[in-house]
Structures are given as C-alpha cells and as structure tokens.
Amino acid sequence: MTTVAAPNESAYALSHLDALESEAVHIFREVAGEFERPVILFSGGKDSIVMLHLALKAFAPAAVPFSLLHVDTGHNFPEVLEYRDRTVAEHGLRLHVASVQDYIDDGRLRERPDGTRNPLQTVPLLDAIGEGRFDAVFGGGRRDEEKARAKERVFSLRDEFGAWDPRRQRPELWQLYNGKHAAGEHVRVFPLSNWTELDVWQYIAREGIELPEIYYAHERDVFARSGMWLTAGDWGGPKPGETVEKRTIRYRTVGDMSCTGAVDSDAFTIDQVIVEIAASRLTERGATRADDKMSEAAMEDRKREGYF
C-alpha cells in the first residue's frame, strides 16, 4: 500500500511581510470600493513611499485611482521634496499641495516662537480635505510609532471638524472595516498600522524601493539642540551659542527640519540600516521628533484637533 505524505503546512504559509502586504492591499481595495474621493497623504518620507508602492501593487496594471496630498510646511528637506516631485511625475499622479507658508503669508496662521511648523499643519490639512471633498484620507501612521497612534484603528472616523474621538473607534473584527460616516465627516485610513519600523525597512529591501538619500548615512552640517542633531537652515537654527559641525548622520524619519533630528550613524546601505534598527530600543519618533516631546499627550492633543 502506497502512503502519501501529509502536505507541509508551513510551505503554504505567508511570510510576515507577505501577510502585511496582503492586508494593506486589501485595505486599499476596500477603500476604493467603499468611498467616493479617497486621497493618499504623500510627503516623500519612507512610510508614504511604501504606502504608494502598495497602492500601485493593489491596482496594477491599472493606474492608482486616488490623487496625492502633501501639507508642505516650507521647512521640508530639499532631497525629500525632489524625490516627491520625481515620483509623482514618474507615475503620472496628481498631487495637491497645501502650503503652510501661504497661510502664514496671508495671516491665517502665525509663526511659532520656536520656529516649529509641524503643529501648524492641521488647518491647511483640514482645509485641503474640505476643498477636495475627500472622504477617505490614507496616512502612513503605524501603531509602533507613538502611544496615541497605537490607540487608533485602521479606519479612524473624524468628525465634521476633523477631530478624533477615541470613544468613537469602531471594532474591526476579521478585517471588516466600517467606513460609514455622516456628511462633512471623513475617515483616516492607515494601511501600515500593524507594521513596525523594522518591517518597513525589510519590505523596502525586499521590494528594492528607492528612498531619498537622507535615510542613509551621509555627512551633514548639524547642531545640537534638546539632545538631537538638527540641520542648520533658514527656519531659525542655529541660535547664538549653538555650534554647527559636520557629522556623519542619517534620518530615521523626516518632517519639518525644525523638529526632526538626525542620529549618528555609519549605516550607508539598507542592510546596515536594518541591523541598526534591529538593535535600537527607541522608536524613530521617540528618538528624533521634538514635537512629540512637548508634553506626554502631545500627539493625542494634536490628533483631537485634526492632525494625523
């Protein structure tokens, strides 16, 4: 009698990156079928780059059925803006830019004494969502970044003022997402919610995704402030007594130059970056974002006002 070996179940199991990719692709397709005017937040940062890569995969060979939105603080890193514009042109995408500088110039916003513009993004973001009539807004937030983001669902309902209320979070059992919302409300969608920083970098390595060179070790003129290395620039740094020096650094996350710190690093390749991150005990926002250190509830307070 011939016996047939039982199939090896592990041979059919998805790797953790395949499982995360499958979940994200499902979320993109779910939103495409459930909402009328979705938009993807795209800054040229690594998380938004991975998010766009997943969207391209979700709808290939068709074009991505969403436009892109970037809230430009006016203090963004030039390398990142160059990457953003090149990527938009390469894929034939439509980009909406909401400029914080425009709001400062016409008096709708005031410059902060500390020069940080990250908290000023909320009003231009909400105005852009309203003007574009976007009912679903994709963001690259991940739960491992910060405790307020850890509390948020994949589909995050925002009220007519763009505010987030943790008490209105909906259950998401068996990957069933409820996008129901009233007129004037919208839903923030986070396809990378269950990813970690290490997952993102391993996926970038696997997929061969190009990133701005700012994410890899390079020499740069920086100065020390609040325990971080900040890039010197017209935004207001350095102040008297702060010395500029050339160091070999890289950025784990990118945002407003006035509040995004660099880390000393000799990780010149993606494999070296992965090794560095695997050994780290601090999230990228915890280590390099001054705006999250303003108070214990800084991020949650801003989310309640309409920030991502």
N, C-alpha and C positions, 0 to 999 in steps of 0.2 A: 504494500500500500504506500503510495507516494504522499508525503506530508508537505504541506505548503507553509512556508514560514510566515508568521504574522507580520504585517507591514510595520515598519518602524515609524511610529507616530511623529517622532522628532523630525523626520525627513520632510514632513508636510507642515511643520510649524513655521510661522513667520518669525524672522529675526525681530529684535525690538525696534530697529529702525524701520523695517517694513511695516510693522504694526502701527507705528506712529505716523508714517507716511499715509497708510491706508485710512487711518482715522481722519487726518487732515483733508485728504482728497474727498472723503465722504462729506465733511463739513462744508467744503466749498460747493459741492454739487447740491447739497441740501439747501444752502442759501440761494443758489441760482434758481432753484425750483420754487422757493417759498417767498422771496422778496422781489420787489419791482426794480429798485435802484440801489444795488449794493455798490460799495466803493472800498478800495484797499488803501489803507494808510501805507505810504511808501516813502521812506526817508533816505534810502541808500545804506542803512545800517544792516548788520548781518541778519537780524531776525526778520526784517521786512524783505530782505533779499531771498531768504529761504521761503518765506510765505509766498512771494511772487513765483518762485520756482515751482512750488507745489500747485499753485493756481494754473500755471502753464501746463503742468502734467495732467491736472484734473480735466482739462477741456481739450487737450491735443487730439487730433490735429487742428481743431477749430481755434479761433482766437479767444483770449480771455474776455468774457462778456462783462467785465467791470472796468471802470476807469480807476485812476490812482489819485490820491490826495496827499499832499505834503504841507504841513504847517512849518514854514520857514521862519526861524527866529531871527535871521540876519546875522547870527553868530555861529553858523554851521561851519564845519571843516570843509575847506575847498575841495579836498580829494573826494569827499563823500558826495558833494553836490555834482562834481564832474561825473562820478560813477552813476548817480541818479539819472542825469540827463542822457548819458550814453545808453543806459539800459532802456529807457523809455523810447529812444529813437530806434534802437535795435529791434524791439518787439512791436513797434508801431502802436504804442499805447497812448492813451490820452491822460495827461497829467494836470490836475488842478493844484495851484499853489496859493495858500493863504499866507500872507506876509505879515508877521508881527511888526516889522518896520513901518509898513503902511499905516497900521493902527496907531503907532507912536507919532508918526509924522502928522496925522490929521487930528490928534488929540483924543482918540478913543481909548488909548492906553497910555500910561505913564511909565517911563523907565524906572526900574527899581534902584534904590541907593547902592545895592551890592552889585549891580550890573547884570544880574542873572535874569535871563529872559524865559527860561523854561516854564515858570509859573504863569507867564503871560500868554501861553499858547491856547488856553482854554477858550477865550472869547473868539479868536479867529477860527478855531476848530468848530465851535458850535454854529457860528455864522455860516461857515462853508457847508456844513451839513444841512442847515436850513435852506440856504440858497440853492444847493444842488438837489434838494428834496431826497437826500439819501436816507433810506430806511434801514439799511444794514451797513455797518462800518467794520471792516476787518482790521484787527490790530495784532501785532506780534508779541503781545504780553504773554509771559509764562508764569506759572504758579511758583516756580522756584526762585524768582527774582526778588520778591518782596512780600511781606505778610499780607498786605491789603490785596495784592493780586492773587494770593493763594486762596482768598475767600470768594473769588469771583467764578461764576460758571462760564462755560464755553459760550452760551448765548446769554448776554448780560443786558437786561432791559434798562433803558434810560427814559426818564420822563420827558415831558414837553420842554423842560429847561435843560435837558441833557444830564441831569443829576442821577447818580447811582444810589439806590437804597438797598442795602444788604437784605432787608426784610422782604423784598420783592423777588428774591432769587427763586428760580423755579427748579424743581428736580429734573435731573437728566439721566434717568434710568435707561439702561440698554441702548445708550447713544440715541435716544429720542429727544429731539430738540424742539422746544415750543417758541416759535417766533411771533406769536400773536402780540399785537401792540395797537394802541389807540392812535387816532390821528394826532400828529405832532410828536409822537414818541418815536424812538428808533431803538435798534438793537446793536450793541457792540458784539463782535464775534471774534473769538480767539482760537484759531486752529492749532496754535502751538502750546496751548495751555498745559498739556501733560508732558511737554518736552523739558529737558534740562539744558543748561549751557553746554554740557559735555555732549548731549545728544545732538544739539545743533551743529557743533563742530565736527562730530563724527559723520553726520549726514553731509555736511559741506565737503568733507574729504571723500566720501563715497561717491558723491554725485559730480565731483570736480567743479564745484561752483566757484566762480571768480568773486573775490571780495576787494574792496578798497585796500590799498597797501597799508593804511593806517592801523589795520588789525594785526599786522606783523611787526616784529622788532625793527626799528629804524632810529636814526639819530635825529633829535629834535631839540629846539630851544624851548626850555620849560623853566618854571619857577615853582617854588614850594608854597602852598597855602592850605591850611587846615589838614595837614597830613597827606596832601595829594600833589602830584605834579600837573600843573596846568600849562596850557600853551599860551605863550605871550601873544597879544593881539590888540586890535583897536577897541575891543569890547570893554577895556578898563583894567587890564592887567599887563605888567605888574604894578603894584603900588610902590611908593617910596619905601625903601628898606627891603624889598623883595628882589633877590638877585636872580638874573637869568643865567642859566647854564645849559650846556649841551650834554644830553644824556641819551643813552640807548633805551628806548621805551617802546611800548605798544599800548593800544587801547583795547580794553575788553568790551566796552560799549561806547557808542558815540551819540552825542546830542549837542546841546548848547556848549560852546567852548568855555563859557564862564563857570560851568558847574560839572564838567566831565573830566575826570582825572585820568592820567596815564599811570601805568605800572612799569617799574623797572623790569626789563625782560631781555633775554637773549634768544627768544623763540622766533627764528627767522622763517621757519617752514610750518606748514599746517600740522605735521606730525609732532613737532616740538611744542606747538600751541596746545595740542591735545594732552600731551604729557604734563604741561604746566597747569592746565585747568584741572586735570585729574587729581593733582596734588594740592589744589587750593581748598581752603576751608571757608572762604568768603565768596558770596555771590558777586557778580560783576557790579550790580547796583550798590550793594553794601560796601564794596571796596572803593568805588570810583565815582559815585554820584552825590555831590554835595547837597543837591536839592532834596534828597531823601533824608538828610540828616538835620533838617531844620527843626523837626520835632519827632516824637515817637510815632505820631499818626500823620506825618506829612503827606504821604501818598494817599491815604484814605481820605483825608480832608480835601485834597485836590480832586479825587475821583467823585466825591459827593457834589463838587461844583461843576463837574462835567469833563474833567481831564480823563485821559486814557489810563 
